[in-house]
Amino acid sequence: MNSKPKAGNGTRISDQVTDRILARIASGEWGLGHRLPGERQLAETMGVSRVSIRAALQSLKTQGLLDAVQGGGTRVIATSAAMDPGMLELVRVNRDNLHDLAEIRAILEAWAVGRAALNRSEADLADLARIMAATEADMAGGAHKSENDVCFHLAIAKASGSGIYLHIMAVIRGILHQMVDYHRYQLFPSHEDDRIILGQHRAIFEAVKAKDPAAAEAAMRAHLGFVLTRYSRQAL
């Protein structure tokens, strides 16, 4: 991985670096949430200048694949597949498709959280605990409440250790944001709803912390079953 790219056929070095970073994301080596090495380390590893690294990272941020980390650095927030707008359009033209996606999520996320309970690291637990604390603080302050909800489910995906599941979550990341916005501001707008959902997330977290896959799966099913029940009521 440390051979130096050579410019040719009009291709800029930064474009070649972009392709190499994309390849590592697509392979699952740098999965969703992964923090990339610093610019200096990337430049040394790839045998290019920091200017080329910086240009490649900026290009990938513009595409919505990378994001800056508070305090410095860059992390993966999506794969190239997430740029496909097809699913967003399906939901836009027919709200029933959002219910279908919620049902599919209930199946997939129950599987993923069971894997997370078995595979989670101390760093994964720390991420989940931080998200839980941020959720409580935002709820108390009346701040936007869907971002931490999305982060919680993405952190479960990362803790599962499954490259395939991480890829699936990357594909639906855009619609997941829209779905959670709809949930938290239309389906579940009240403070009591906030309290219930926080309690459900806490039950999931505690089961993952205890490395109890059966309890984690049951907690996730209860959480997303609660969502599906509200969908059914809305349809009446």
MDAnalysis code that builds the backbone (N, CA, C; Angstrom):
import MDAnalysis as mda
import numpy as np

u = mda.Universe.empty(708, n_residues=236, atom_resindex=np.repeat(np.arange(236), 3), trajectory=True)
u.add_TopologyAttr("name", ["N", "CA", "C"] * 236)
u.add_TopologyAttr("resid", np.arange(1, 237))
u.add_TopologyAttr("resname", ["MET", "ASN", "SER", "LYS", "PRO", "LYS", "ALA", "GLY", "ASN", "GLY", "THR", "ARG", "ILE", "SER", "ASP", "GLN", "VAL", "THR", "ASP", "ARG", "ILE", "LEU", "ALA", "ARG", "ILE", "ALA", "SER", "GLY", "GLU", "TRP", "GLY", "LEU", "GLY", "HIS", "ARG", "LEU", "PRO", "GLY", "GLU", "ARG", "GLN", "LEU", "ALA", "GLU", "THR", "MET", "GLY", "VAL", "SER", "ARG", "VAL", "SER", "ILE", "ARG", "ALA", "ALA", "LEU", "GLN", "SER", "LEU", "LYS", "THR", "GLN", "GLY", "LEU", "LEU", "ASP", "ALA", "VAL", "GLN", "GLY", "GLY", "GLY", "THR", "ARG", "VAL", "ILE", "ALA", "THR", "SER", "ALA", "ALA", "MET", "ASP", "PRO", "GLY", "MET", "LEU", "GLU", "LEU", "VAL", "ARG", "VAL", "ASN", "ARG", "ASP", "ASN", "LEU", "HIS", "ASP", "LEU", "ALA", "GLU", "ILE", "ARG", "ALA", "ILE", "LEU", "GLU", "ALA", "TRP", "ALA", "VAL", "GLY", "ARG", "ALA", "ALA", "LEU", "ASN", "ARG", "SER", "GLU", "ALA", "ASP", "LEU", "ALA", "ASP", "LEU", "ALA", "ARG", "ILE", "MET", "ALA", "ALA", "THR", "GLU", "ALA", "ASP", "MET", "ALA", "GLY", "GLY", "ALA", "HIS", "LYS", "SER", "GLU", "ASN", "ASP", "VAL", "CYS", "PHE", "HIS", "LEU", "ALA", "ILE", "ALA", "LYS", "ALA", "SER", "GLY", "SER", "GLY", "ILE", "TYR", "LEU", "HIS", "ILE", "MET", "ALA", "VAL", "ILE", "ARG", "GLY", "ILE", "LEU", "HIS", "GLN", "MET", "VAL", "ASP", "TYR", "HIS", "ARG", "TYR", "GLN", "LEU", "PHE", "PRO", "SER", "HIS", "GLU", "ASP", "ASP", "ARG", "ILE", "ILE", "LEU", "GLY", "GLN", "HIS", "ARG", "ALA", "ILE", "PHE", "GLU", "ALA", "VAL", "LYS", "ALA", "LYS", "ASP", "PRO", "ALA", "ALA", "ALA", "GLU", "ALA", "ALA", "MET", "ARG", "ALA", "HIS", "LEU", "GLY", "PHE", "VAL", "LEU", "THR", "ARG", "TYR", "SER", "ARG", "GLN", "ALA", "LEU"])
u.atoms.positions = np.array([
    [0.823, -1.212, 0.000],
    [0.000, 0.000, 0.000],
    [0.853, 1.256, 0.000],
    [2.189, 1.132, -0.054],
    [3.014, 2.325, 0.070],
    [3.752, 2.673, -1.212],
    [3.314, 2.082, -2.358],
    [3.951, 2.462, -3.609],
    [3.485, 3.845, -3.996],
    [4.389, 4.592, -4.605],
    [4.087, 5.987, -4.913],
    [3.283, 6.088, -6.191],
    [2.120, 6.771, -6.193],
    [1.338, 6.948, -7.410],
    [2.120, 7.768, -8.424],
    [1.898, 7.476, -9.680],
    [2.549, 8.229, -10.740],
    [1.482, 8.888, -11.594],
    [1.681, 10.171, -11.853],
    [0.727, 10.882, -12.690],
    [0.901, 10.444, -14.131],
    [-0.208, 10.249, -14.811],
    [-0.144, 9.864, -16.218],
    [-1.510, 10.018, -16.846],
    [-1.546, 10.123, -18.187],
    [-2.799, 10.252, -18.917],
    [-3.654, 11.412, -18.392],
    [-2.998, 12.445, -17.909],
    [-3.718, 13.619, -17.450],
    [-4.345, 13.471, -16.075],
    [-4.107, 12.353, -15.395],
    [-4.703, 12.140, -14.085],
    [-3.875, 12.818, -13.010],
    [-4.492, 13.610, -12.180],
    [-3.788, 14.281, -11.095],
    [-3.451, 13.288, -9.996],
    [-2.361, 13.562, -9.293],
    [-1.964, 12.719, -8.169],
    [-3.079, 12.661, -7.144],
    [-3.721, 13.804, -6.867],
    [-4.778, 13.835, -5.851],
    [-5.946, 12.931, -6.250],
    [-6.236, 12.835, -7.562],
    [-7.314, 11.956, -8.013],
    [-6.952, 10.491, -7.783],
    [-5.693, 10.154, -7.992],
    [-5.245, 8.785, -7.739],
    [-5.324, 8.461, -6.244],
    [-4.960, 9.440, -5.432],
    [-5.060, 9.245, -3.979],
    [-6.520, 9.062, -3.578],
    [-7.401, 9.854, -4.171],
    [-8.832, 9.720, -3.897],
    [-9.303, 8.306, -4.202],
    [-8.895, 7.769, -5.355],
    [-9.292, 6.414, -5.746],
    [-8.768, 5.372, -4.760],
    [-7.562, 5.568, -4.259],
    [-6.984, 4.601, -3.322],
    [-7.704, 4.628, -1.973],
    [-8.075, 5.838, -1.538],
    [-8.840, 5.938, -0.290],
    [-10.219, 5.304, -0.476],
    [-10.854, 5.567, -1.621],
    [-12.156, 4.971, -1.906],
    [-12.079, 3.446, -1.904],
    [-10.999, 2.903, -2.457],
    [-10.842, 1.446, -2.507],
    [-10.795, 0.857, -1.101],
    [-10.140, 1.539, -0.179],
    [-10.041, 1.032, 1.193],
    [-11.376, 1.146, 1.921],
    [-12.151, 2.179, 1.579],
    [-13.497, 2.299, 2.153],
    [-14.401, 1.203, 1.601],
    [-14.360, 1.016, 0.272],
    [-15.227, 0.024, -0.370],
    [-14.920, -1.393, 0.090],
    [-13.646, -1.675, 0.396],
    [-13.257, -3.023, 0.822],
    [-13.688, -3.326, 2.252],
    [-14.094, -2.285, 2.997],
    [-14.449, -2.469, 4.398],
    [-13.278, -2.268, 5.341],
    [-12.080, -2.063, 4.794],
    [-10.906, -1.843, 5.651],
    [-11.093, -0.581, 6.487],
    [-11.622, 0.450, 5.848],
    [-11.981, 1.677, 6.560],
    [-13.501, 1.782, 6.521],
    [-14.146, 1.218, 7.527],
    [-15.598, 1.160, 7.550],
    [-16.226, 2.420, 8.096],
    [-17.553, 2.383, 8.167],
    [-18.325, 3.505, 8.662],
    [-17.862, 3.898, 10.067],
    [-17.529, 5.175, 10.240],
    [-17.070, 5.667, 11.531],
    [-15.571, 5.582, 11.742],
    [-14.855, 4.913, 10.820],
    [-13.403, 4.764, 10.989],
    [-12.702, 6.115, 10.877],
    [-11.769, 6.345, 11.778],
    [-10.990, 7.585, 11.737],
    [-9.722, 7.345, 10.919],
    [-9.546, 8.134, 9.876],
    [-8.399, 7.956, 8.990],
    [-7.111, 8.410, 9.661],
    [-5.979, 7.846, 9.226],
    [-4.695, 8.365, 9.712],
    [-4.559, 9.842, 9.362],
    [-3.670, 10.532, 10.045],
    [-3.455, 11.947, 9.776],
    [-2.849, 12.195, 8.413],
    [-2.887, 13.453, 7.984],
    [-2.380, 13.803, 6.658],
    [-0.921, 13.391, 6.483],
    [-0.097, 13.631, 7.496],
    [1.322, 13.298, 7.379],
    [1.521, 11.800, 7.188],
    [0.792, 10.990, 7.995],
    [0.934, 9.542, 7.889],
    [0.435, 9.034, 6.546],
    [-0.686, 9.579, 6.073],
    [-1.197, 9.173, 4.766],
    [-0.211, 9.535, 3.656],
    [0.378, 10.725, 3.754],
    [1.341, 11.157, 2.741],
    [2.554, 10.232, 2.707],
    [3.044, 9.854, 3.890],
    [4.197, 8.961, 3.955],
    [3.848, 7.569, 3.447],
    [2.677, 7.073, 3.816],
    [2.259, 5.733, 3.400],
    [2.066, 5.644, 1.892],
    [1.489, 6.701, 1.306],
    [1.189, 6.675, -0.121],
    [2.296, 7.268, -0.980],
    [3.282, 7.862, -0.336],
    [4.399, 8.406, -1.091],
    [4.049, 9.634, -1.903],
    [3.182, 10.486, -1.349],
    [2.777, 11.700, -2.054],
    [2.911, 12.886, -1.106],
    [2.647, 14.062, -1.621],
    [2.729, 15.261, -0.791],
    [1.472, 15.411, 0.058],
    [1.596, 16.176, 1.135],
    [0.425, 16.450, 1.967],
    [-0.601, 17.293, 1.212],
    [-0.143, 18.066, 0.238],
    [-1.067, 18.861, -0.585],
    [-2.009, 17.937, -1.350],
    [-1.462, 16.846, -1.913],
    [-2.290, 15.890, -2.650],
    [-3.261, 15.176, -1.724],
    [-2.783, 14.826, -0.522],
    [-3.650, 14.182, 0.469],
    [-4.792, 15.118, 0.841],
    [-4.450, 16.367, 1.098],
    [-5.454, 17.342, 1.521],
    [-6.516, 17.537, 0.433],
    [-6.087, 17.583, -0.834],
    [-7.029, 17.751, -1.940],
    [-7.947, 16.535, -2.067],
    [-7.379, 15.334, -1.887],
    [-8.184, 14.111, -1.982],
    [-9.209, 14.052, -0.860],
    [-8.799, 14.387, 0.339],
    [-9.724, 14.363, 1.477],
    [-10.841, 15.376, 1.293],
    [-10.498, 16.554, 0.784],
    [-11.514, 17.583, 0.568],
    [-12.527, 17.130, -0.477],
    [-12.047, 16.455, -1.529],
    [-12.943, 15.945, -2.566],
    [-13.928, 14.944, -1.992],
    [-13.454, 14.057, -1.129],
    [-14.307, 13.027, -0.536],
    [-15.271, 13.625, 0.492],
    [-14.851, 14.694, 1.152],
    [-15.774, 15.395, 2.058],
    [-16.896, 16.049, 1.261],
    [-16.548, 16.648, 0.120],
    [-17.547, 17.291, -0.725],
    [-18.569, 16.285, -1.234],
    [-18.105, 15.054, -1.500],
    [-18.999, 13.989, -1.966],
    [-19.847, 13.402, -0.843],
    [-19.564, 13.793, 0.396],
    [-20.335, 13.280, 1.518],
    [-19.874, 11.941, 2.033],
    [-18.639, 11.551, 1.713],
    [-18.111, 10.260, 2.145],
    [-17.256, 10.368, 3.405],
    [-16.649, 11.523, 3.623],
    [-15.818, 11.766, 4.800],
    [-16.325, 13.017, 5.513],
    [-15.950, 13.125, 6.791],
    [-16.334, 14.298, 7.566],
    [-15.208, 14.633, 8.526],
    [-15.087, 15.900, 8.868],
    [-14.067, 16.324, 9.825],
    [-14.465, 15.880, 11.230],
    [-13.467, 15.513, 12.032],
    [-13.674, 15.104, 13.416],
    [-13.331, 16.280, 14.309],
    [-14.181, 16.521, 15.312],
    [-13.908, 17.616, 16.245],
    [-12.566, 17.396, 16.920],
    [-11.730, 18.397, 16.893],
    [-10.401, 18.267, 17.472],
    [-9.346, 17.884, 16.460],
    [-9.758, 17.630, 15.211],
    [-8.800, 17.302, 14.164],
    [-8.966, 15.885, 13.654],
    [-8.733, 15.702, 12.356],
    [-8.827, 14.381, 11.758],
    [-10.040, 14.247, 10.861],
    [-10.187, 13.059, 10.300],
    [-11.242, 12.784, 9.340],
    [-11.791, 11.388, 9.578],
    [-13.123, 11.211, 9.418],
    [-13.702, 9.888, 9.593],
    [-14.616, 9.558, 8.420],
    [-14.853, 8.262, 8.221],
    [-15.733, 7.784, 7.159],
    [-17.181, 7.917, 7.629],
    [-18.020, 8.539, 6.828],
    [-19.431, 8.668, 7.199],
    [-20.361, 7.998, 6.193],
    [-19.844, 7.514, 5.059],
    [-20.679, 6.820, 4.081],
    [-19.778, 6.134, 3.073],
    [-20.356, 5.236, 2.272],
    [-19.638, 4.658, 1.143],
    [-20.210, 5.263, -0.132],
    [-19.544, 4.994, -1.245],
    [-20.002, 5.576, -2.509],
    [-21.413, 5.135, -2.850],
    [-21.822, 3.947, -2.369],
    [-23.175, 3.465, -2.659],
    [-24.240, 4.366, -2.054],
    [-23.880, 5.097, -0.994],
    [-24.858, 5.960, -0.333],
    [-25.272, 7.137, -1.203],
    [-24.535, 7.380, -2.276],
    [-24.869, 8.501, -3.126],
    [-26.017, 8.185, -4.077],
    [-26.447, 6.910, -4.157],
    [-27.556, 6.513, -5.011],
    [-28.857, 7.096, -4.455],
    [-29.554, 7.961, -5.213],
    [-30.760, 8.607, -4.679],
    [-32.028, 7.777, -4.845],
    [-31.909, 6.555, -5.371],
    [-33.089, 5.773, -5.701],
    [-34.013, 5.541, -4.527],
    [-33.472, 5.166, -3.367],
    [-34.321, 4.875, -2.221],
    [-35.009, 6.137, -1.708],
    [-34.293, 7.247, -1.739],
    [-34.905, 8.515, -1.322],
    [-36.107, 8.847, -2.205],
    [-35.983, 8.571, -3.496],
    [-37.077, 8.862, -4.415],
    [-38.261, 7.939, -4.163],
    [-37.994, 6.658, -3.860],
    [-39.072, 5.713, -3.570],
    [-39.903, 6.188, -2.375],
    [-39.234, 6.692, -1.371],
    [-39.938, 7.173, -0.187],
    [-40.665, 8.478, -0.476],
    [-40.070, 9.318, -1.293],
    [-40.691, 10.602, -1.611],
    [-42.018, 10.410, -2.330],
    [-42.089, 9.441, -3.252],
    [-43.298, 9.273, -4.053],
    [-44.344, 8.427, -3.345],
    [-43.949, 7.642, -2.326],
    [-44.914, 6.784, -1.641],
    [-44.469, 6.571, -0.202],
    [-45.168, 7.199, 0.747],
    [-44.803, 7.112, 2.162],
    [-44.904, 5.682, 2.696],
    [-45.720, 4.818, 2.045],
    [-45.821, 3.422, 2.478],
    [-44.471, 2.711, 2.400],
    [-43.617, 3.162, 1.495],
    [-42.290, 2.548, 1.374],
    [-41.456, 2.780, 2.633],
    [-41.730, 3.868, 3.352],
    [-41.024, 4.133, 4.599],
    [-41.404, 3.085, 5.651],
    [-42.670, 2.683, 5.661],
    [-43.109, 1.626, 6.573],
    [-42.405, 0.311, 6.220],
    [-42.298, 0.007, 4.937],
    [-41.612, -1.216, 4.518],
    [-40.163, -1.196, 4.985],
    [-39.517, -0.047, 4.836],
    [-38.126, 0.061, 5.259],
    [-37.998, -0.110, 6.767],
    [-38.966, 0.407, 7.522],
    [-38.949, 0.239, 8.978],
    [-39.059, -1.245, 9.355],
    [-39.884, -1.997, 8.624],
    [-40.008, -3.427, 8.891],
    [-38.697, -4.155, 8.590],
    [-38.066, -3.791, 7.490],
    [-36.790, -4.411, 7.125],
    [-35.715, -4.072, 8.155],
    [-35.706, -2.813, 8.590],
    [-34.749, -2.410, 9.638],
    [-34.925, -3.229, 10.902],
    [-36.184, -3.511, 11.277],
    [-36.444, -4.259, 12.501],
    [-35.793, -5.642, 12.446],
    [-35.797, -6.256, 11.276],
    [-35.185, -7.574, 11.108],
    [-33.663, -7.457, 11.127],
    [-33.134, -6.545, 10.319],
    [-31.683, -6.412, 10.187],
    [-31.024, -5.932, 11.475],
    [-31.633, -4.946, 12.138],
    [-30.988, -4.368, 13.309],
    [-31.039, -5.296, 14.512],
    [-32.059, -6.165, 14.572],
    [-32.071, -7.170, 15.646],
    [-30.896, -8.121, 15.467],
    [-30.628, -8.508, 14.227],
    [-29.461, -9.366, 13.950],
    [-28.172, -8.630, 14.299],
    [-28.070, -7.374, 13.868],
    [-26.829, -6.618, 14.055],
    [-26.528, -6.380, 15.526],
    [-27.551, -6.085, 16.323],
    [-27.284, -5.792, 17.732],
    [-26.865, -7.058, 18.478],
    [-27.357, -8.225, 18.023],
    [-26.883, -9.469, 18.611],
    [-25.403, -9.668, 18.342],
    [-24.989, -9.350, 17.119],
    [-23.564, -9.415, 16.772],
    [-22.766, -8.397, 17.575],
    [-23.342, -7.212, 17.754],
    [-22.647, -6.165, 18.510],
    [-22.421, -6.599, 19.955],
    [-23.409, -7.281, 20.538],
    [-23.256, -7.743, 21.920],
    [-22.104, -8.734, 22.046],
    [-21.871, -9.505, 21.010],
    [-20.783, -10.488, 21.038],
    [-19.426, -9.866, 20.688],
    [-19.434, -8.883, 19.796],
    [-18.179, -8.393, 19.221],
    [-17.729, -7.029, 19.725],
    [-18.549, -6.343, 20.479],
    [-18.243, -4.955, 20.826],
    [-16.935, -4.857, 21.614],
    [-16.261, -3.730, 21.387],
    [-15.026, -3.435, 22.109],
    [-15.318, -2.394, 23.185],
    [-14.333, -2.124, 24.012],
    [-14.489, -1.068, 25.018],
    [-14.652, 0.296, 24.335],
    [-13.984, 0.457, 23.195],
    [-14.127, 1.716, 22.449],
    [-15.552, 1.863, 21.918],
    [-16.147, 0.756, 21.458],
    [-17.532, 0.796, 20.998],
    [-18.465, 1.200, 22.138],
    [-18.237, 0.614, 23.313],
    [-19.060, 0.958, 24.480],
    [-18.921, 2.436, 24.827],
    [-17.698, 2.928, 24.743],
    [-17.461, 4.342, 25.050],
    [-18.217, 5.238, 24.071],
    [-18.225, 4.853, 22.776],
    [-18.966, 5.623, 21.776],
    [-20.455, 5.631, 22.097],
    [-21.002, 4.458, 22.416],
    [-22.423, 4.364, 22.728],
    [-22.779, 5.166, 23.979],
    [-21.921, 5.085, 24.993],
    [-22.167, 5.834, 26.230],
    [-22.137, 7.341, 25.962],
    [-21.205, 7.780, 25.135],
    [-21.120, 9.204, 24.796],
    [-22.382, 9.661, 24.066],
    [-22.874, 8.827, 23.142],
    [-24.081, 9.172, 22.387],
    [-25.295, 9.229, 23.318],
    [-25.373, 8.281, 24.258],
    [-26.479, 8.286, 25.217],
    [-26.470, 9.569, 26.044],
    [-25.282, 9.953, 26.515],
    [-25.164, 11.173, 27.324],
    [-25.534, 12.407, 26.505],
    [-25.097, 12.441, 25.239],
    [-25.412, 13.571, 24.365],
    [-26.911, 13.641, 24.099],
    [-27.551, 12.481, 23.962],
    [-28.994, 12.433, 23.730],
    [-29.745, 13.029, 24.917],
    [-29.355, 12.614, 26.116],
    [-29.996, 13.145, 27.319],
    [-29.810, 14.656, 27.423],
    [-28.599, 15.124, 27.132],
    [-28.324, 16.561, 27.221],
    [-29.138, 17.339, 26.197],
    [-29.235, 16.811, 24.966],
    [-29.997, 17.497, 23.922],
    [-31.479, 17.524, 24.252],
    [-31.986, 16.413, 24.791],
    [-33.394, 16.375, 25.176],
    [-33.692, 17.396, 26.267],
    [-32.790, 17.481, 27.237],
    [-32.980, 18.434, 28.339],
    [-32.926, 19.870, 27.841],
    [-32.106, 20.111, 26.809],
    [-31.953, 21.468, 26.294],
    [-32.860, 21.808, 25.137],
    [-33.686, 20.842, 24.715],
    [-34.602, 21.089, 23.603],
    [-33.916, 21.189, 22.257],
    [-32.725, 20.573, 22.140],
    [-31.977, 20.637, 20.888],
    [-32.490, 19.600, 19.890],
    [-31.958, 19.670, 18.664],
    [-32.323, 18.733, 17.615],
    [-32.061, 17.319, 18.107],
    [-33.061, 16.455, 18.060],
    [-32.960, 15.173, 18.730],
    [-32.787, 13.975, 17.808],
    [-32.755, 14.176, 16.492],
    [-32.643, 13.018, 15.605],
    [-31.203, 12.635, 15.299],
    [-30.265, 13.589, 15.353],
    [-28.881, 13.292, 14.979],
    [-28.282, 12.231, 15.889],
    [-28.473, 12.365, 17.198],
    [-27.919, 11.367, 18.115],
    [-28.619, 10.018, 17.969],
    [-29.890, 10.044, 17.588],
    [-30.622, 8.797, 17.338],
    [-29.959, 8.038, 16.195],
    [-29.676, 8.726, 15.094],
    [-28.989, 8.106, 13.962],
    [-27.615, 7.601, 14.386],
    [-26.888, 8.428, 15.124],
    [-25.540, 8.039, 15.572],
    [-25.580, 6.775, 16.420],
    [-26.615, 6.647, 17.250],
    [-26.743, 5.463, 18.099],
    [-26.846, 4.203, 17.245],
    [-27.698, 4.230, 16.236],
    [-27.887, 3.047, 15.397],
    [-26.652, 2.772, 14.537],
    [-25.974, 3.821, 14.089],
    [-24.739, 3.624, 13.329],
    [-23.631, 3.065, 14.223],
    [-23.603, 3.474, 15.495],
    [-22.608, 2.940, 16.430],
    [-22.851, 1.454, 16.701],
    [-24.123, 1.049, 16.750],
    [-24.442, -0.371, 16.884],
    [-23.916, -1.125, 15.656],
    [-24.107, -0.540, 14.487],
    [-23.623, -1.157, 13.250],
    [-22.113, -1.350, 13.296],
    [-21.408, -0.320, 13.725],
    [-19.954, -0.412, 13.823],
    [-19.542, -1.479, 14.823],
    [-20.229, -1.548, 15.958],
    [-19.890, -2.521, 16.999],
    [-20.157, -3.948, 16.553],
    [-21.044, -4.133, 15.568],
    [-21.344, -5.487, 15.086],
    [-20.126, -6.143, 14.457],
    [-19.218, -5.336, 13.926],
    [-18.013, -5.875, 13.299],
    [-18.261, -6.511, 11.951],
    [-19.443, -6.289, 11.371],
    [-19.781, -6.894, 10.081],
    [-19.595, -5.883, 8.960],
    [-18.653, -6.155, 8.058],
    [-18.435, -5.280, 6.918],
    [-19.656, -5.209, 6.014],
    [-20.357, -6.325, 5.863],
    [-21.553, -6.358, 5.021],
    [-22.633, -5.456, 5.607],
    [-22.856, -5.576, 6.915],
    [-23.906, -4.759, 7.528],
    [-23.530, -3.278, 7.505],
    [-22.263, -2.974, 7.725],
    [-21.822, -1.585, 7.631],
    [-22.090, -1.018, 6.244],
    [-21.877, -1.844, 5.221],
    [-22.125, -1.394, 3.852],
    [-23.620, -1.127, 3.655],
    [-24.466, -2.035, 4.173],
    [-25.909, -1.828, 4.060],
    [-26.319, -0.520, 4.724],
    [-25.790, -0.272, 5.914],
    [-26.140, 0.956, 6.620],
    [-25.645, 2.186, 5.872],
    [-24.500, 2.055, 5.202],
    [-23.998, 3.172, 4.411],
    [-24.927, 3.464, 3.243],
    [-25.476, 2.406, 2.638],
    [-26.388, 2.573, 1.509],
    [-27.643, 3.337, 1.934],
    [-28.156, 3.032, 3.133],
    [-29.421, 3.658, 3.559],
    [-29.204, 4.849, 4.478],
    [-27.962, 5.300, 4.603],
    [-27.678, 6.371, 5.558],
    [-28.525, 7.611, 5.301],
    [-28.628, 8.025, 4.036],
    [-29.388, 9.226, 3.725],
    [-30.845, 9.094, 4.101],
    [-31.458, 7.975, 3.722],
    [-32.865, 7.773, 4.046],
    [-33.046, 7.548, 5.541],
    [-32.025, 6.989, 6.205],
    [-32.122, 6.793, 7.651],
    [-32.270, 8.133, 8.366],
    [-31.519, 9.130, 7.915],
    [-31.651, 10.463, 8.502],
    [-33.078, 10.995, 8.314],
    [-33.611, 10.854, 7.098],
    [-34.957, 11.348, 6.840],
    [-35.988, 10.573, 7.656],
    [-35.784, 9.252, 7.755],
    [-36.704, 8.412, 8.515],
    [-36.734, 8.822, 9.976],
    [-35.553, 9.016, 10.572],
    [-35.495, 9.364, 11.994],
    [-36.053, 10.761, 12.232],
    [-35.817, 11.675, 11.309],
    [-36.446, 12.999, 11.423],
    [-37.967, 12.859, 11.468],
    [-38.507, 12.039, 10.582],
    [-39.956, 11.817, 10.542],
    [-40.434, 11.196, 11.850],
    [-39.671, 10.208, 12.340],
    [-40.046, 9.563, 13.599],
    [-40.078, 10.561, 14.750],
    [-38.974, 11.307, 14.931],
    [-38.813, 12.106, 16.144],
    [-39.608, 13.403, 16.141],
    [-40.042, 13.870, 14.960],
    [-40.764, 15.139, 14.922],
    [-42.224, 15.005, 14.504],
    [-42.610, 13.827, 13.962],
    [-44.000, 13.642, 13.585],
    [-44.639, 12.440, 14.282],
    [-43.977, 11.275, 14.211],
    [-44.542, 10.096, 14.873],
    [-44.409, 10.173, 16.392],
    [-43.272, 10.693, 16.873],
    [-42.984, 10.716, 18.311],
    [-42.565, 12.125, 18.748],
    [-43.472, 13.094, 18.720],
    [-43.072, 14.479, 18.958],
    [-43.030, 14.899, 20.426],
    [-43.615, 14.105, 21.322],
    [-43.784, 14.575, 22.696],
    [-42.574, 14.264, 23.578],
    [-42.492, 14.956, 24.712],
    [-41.430, 14.681, 25.684],
    [-41.570, 13.265, 26.246],
    [-42.804, 12.789, 26.394],
    [-43.011, 11.421, 26.863],
    [-42.466, 10.412, 25.859],
    [-42.648, 10.680, 24.560],
    [-42.068, 9.827, 23.519],
    [-40.541, 9.819, 23.635],
    [-39.961, 10.997, 23.860],
    [-38.511, 11.093, 24.025],
    [-38.048, 10.205, 25.179],
    [-38.769, 10.272, 26.282],
    [-38.389, 9.489, 27.465],
    [-38.471, 7.990, 27.191],
    [-39.527, 7.580, 26.484],
    [-39.696, 6.160, 26.168],
    [-38.568, 5.667, 25.260],
    [-38.278, 6.437, 24.211],
    [-37.246, 6.022, 23.256],
    [-35.870, 6.000, 23.918],
    [-35.595, 6.968, 24.762],
    [-34.322, 6.963, 25.482],
    [-34.209, 5.707, 26.355],
    [-35.305, 5.335, 27.016],
    [-35.300, 4.130, 27.825],
    [-35.066, 2.883, 26.988],
    [-35.630, 2.853, 25.789],
    [-35.413, 1.720, 24.895],
    [-33.959, 1.643, 24.441],
    [-33.389, 2.783, 24.118],
    [-31.972, 2.817, 23.742],
    [-31.093, 2.363, 24.915],
    [-31.473, 2.783, 26.113],
    [-30.689, 2.397, 27.292],
    [-30.723, 0.884, 27.501],
    [-31.886, 0.262, 27.264],
    [-32.005, -1.189, 27.400],
    [-31.116, -1.905, 26.380],
    [-31.074, -1.365, 25.160],
    [-30.194, -1.931, 24.128],
    [-28.741, -1.796, 24.550],
    [-28.376, -0.603, 25.012],
    [-26.996, -0.354, 25.446],
    [-26.584, -1.294, 26.571],
    [-27.439, -1.458, 27.569],
    [-27.094, -2.306, 28.719],
    [-26.917, -3.757, 28.300],
    [-27.724, -4.234, 27.354],
    [-27.580, -5.610, 26.875],
    [-26.286, -5.791, 26.089],
    [-25.934, -4.800, 25.276],
    [-24.663, -4.862, 24.541],
    [-23.503, -4.820, 25.522],
    [-23.600, -3.958, 26.516],
    [-22.558, -3.853, 27.541],
    [-22.371, -5.173, 28.268],
    [-23.483, -5.873, 28.545],
    [-23.438, -7.145, 29.277],
    [-23.046, -8.317, 28.378],
    [-22.841, -8.063, 27.097],
    [-22.523, -9.114, 26.126],
    [-23.602, -10.200, 26.121],
    [-24.854, -9.752, 26.121],
    [-26.005, -10.650, 26.129],
    [-26.761, -10.484, 24.813],
    [-26.432, -11.295, 23.785],
    [-27.054, -11.099, 22.473],
    [-28.565, -11.309, 22.471],
    [-29.062, -12.266, 23.254],
    [-30.509, -12.512, 23.284],
    [-31.249, -11.303, 23.832],
    [-30.732, -10.739, 24.921],
    [-31.365, -9.554, 25.505],
    [-31.245, -8.360, 24.572],
    [-30.116, -8.231, 23.888],
    [-29.923, -7.111, 22.957],
    [-30.905, -7.198, 21.801],
    [-31.066, -8.404, 21.250],
    [-32.004, -8.584, 20.147],
    [-33.433, -8.297, 20.601],
    [-33.795, -8.779, 21.788],
    [-35.143, -8.533, 22.309],
    [-35.389, -7.040, 22.516],
    [-34.380, -6.331, 23.028],
    [-34.514, -4.893, 23.265],
    [-34.659, -4.134, 21.952],
    [-33.912, -4.539, 20.927],
    [-34.025, -3.870, 19.626],
    [-35.374, -4.159, 18.994],
    [-35.848, -5.388, 19.115],
    [-37.172, -5.708, 18.567],
    [-38.262, -4.895, 19.273],
    [-38.139, -4.744, 20.581],
    [-39.117, -3.951, 21.326],
    [-39.094, -2.497, 20.868],
    [-37.894, -1.965, 20.651],
    [-37.734, -0.576, 20.223],
    [-38.350, -0.346, 18.850],
    [-37.954, -1.157, 17.870],
    [-38.457, -0.950, 16.521],
    [-39.896, -1.443, 16.370],
    [-40.315, -2.391, 17.218],
    [-41.721, -2.779, 17.235],
    [-42.599, -1.634, 17.697],
    [-42.104, -0.858, 18.651],
    [-42.793, 0.345, 19.125],
    [-42.993, 1.326, 17.975],
    [-41.970, 1.468, 17.143],
    [-42.054, 2.346, 15.972],
    [-43.105, 1.834, 14.997],
    [-43.076, 0.533, 14.708],
    [-44.009, -0.037, 13.735],
    [-45.458, 0.061, 14.224],
    [-45.663, -0.076, 15.536],
    [-47.011, 0.066, 16.087],
    [-47.543, 1.467, 15.845],
    [-46.683, 2.471, 15.992],
    [-47.115, 3.845, 15.759],
    [-47.416, 4.081, 14.271],
    [-46.630, 3.446, 13.397],
    [-46.936, 3.525, 11.963],
    [-48.349, 3.005, 11.699],
    [-48.676, 1.853, 12.308],
    [-49.984, 1.245, 12.084],
    [-51.100, 2.150, 12.559],
    [-50.896, 2.821, 13.689],
    [-51.912, 3.742, 14.200],
    [-52.105, 4.935, 13.263],
    [-50.985, 5.406, 12.687],
    [-51.068, 6.543, 11.767],
    [-51.870, 6.182, 10.519],
    [-51.815, 4.884, 10.144],
    [-52.474, 4.453, 8.917],
    [-53.988, 4.306, 9.103],
    [-54.464, 4.256, 10.364],
    [-55.892, 4.053, 10.619],
    [-56.717, 5.306, 10.312],
])
